[in-house]
Amino acid sequence: MPNPYQDRVVIITGGTSGIGKALMVQLLKLQAKVALCGRDSKKIESLRTEYPSPDLFTFQADVAVESDCKAFVEATMNRFGKIDILINNAGISMRALFIETDLNVLRQSMDVNFWGAVYMCKFALPHIMIQKGSIAGISSIAGYKGLPCRTGYSSSKFALQGFLESLRIELLHSGVNVLWISPGFVASNIRNTALNAQGKAQLETPLDESKLMSAEACAEGILDAIANRKRSLIMTLQGKMTVWMNKFFPGMVDRKVYAHFAAEPDSPLNPKPL
């Protein structure tokens, strides 16, 4: 079977850890050329040292900043001369009751998870259209079902999926494929960096990360979906069941979702003892 990624230029946002880094590692093994961005200059430098490949281009950028996204796309074109695939992976989560949450937490969620993808698509799309390539968005079950204590996160993922679906239809006859992928719970640092009510990283995860899907397995599924030009992908049985049941039994799913998140350690849904 031909290698669908050989000599393809793939842009990954939020690529210094977790799913983004796992995507980069697998793509280099598949002989792709990878352009990767992240906000942390130390992590960027560490990646350059760990993976000294001429096929890896790293760039410091914050996807919430429009000019950074434009500069990243331009730098990628200068380095590789084309863009085949854009993977909008950069994301930030949150965990707090809405009534207690600073509104800047919701703004930051939208700036990174939604606007970051919009900016990247805007500047990369003309180049991707030439290659008849693909645009992928890493979404979440939170983009299908609102989750308690994740109002900003769910809102941004609903917006992301609406944007990508609209874009997919616009590009239906262009040769460009647009897809969104919902990995489910993956072992990564997204829960450690999730924002609390004051907009600070919570620095701990409420889940047993050792029991979750690995970033490597998740990356493999994402790359398979892109290569097969799928419309969307929900990667876990729990996610598929949630989406399906929510279509027919939304009230019951509301109660089950509430109970699930209320059972988390230190859940904001549970009243604090006096």
NORLINQUI-V144459 format. One record per helix or strand. SS is the DSSP state (hx for helix, st for strand). FROM is the first residue (numbers start at 1). TO is the last residue. If there is no record, write none. Layout:
ss=(SS & SS)
from=(FROM & FROM)
to=(TO & TO)
This chain:
ss=(st & hx & st & hx & st & hx & st & st & hx & hx & st & hx & hx & st & st & st & st & hx & st & hx & st & hx & hx)
from=(9 & 18 & 33 & 41 & 56 & 66 & 85 & 94 & 98 & 103 & 134 & 141 & 151 & 177 & 186 & 195 & 201 & 209 & 213 & 215 & 232 & 237 & 250)
to=(12 & 29 & 38 & 50 & 60 & 80 & 88 & 94 & 100 & 131 & 138 & 143 & 170 & 182 & 186 & 195 & 201 & 211 & 213 & 227 & 234 & 248 & 262)
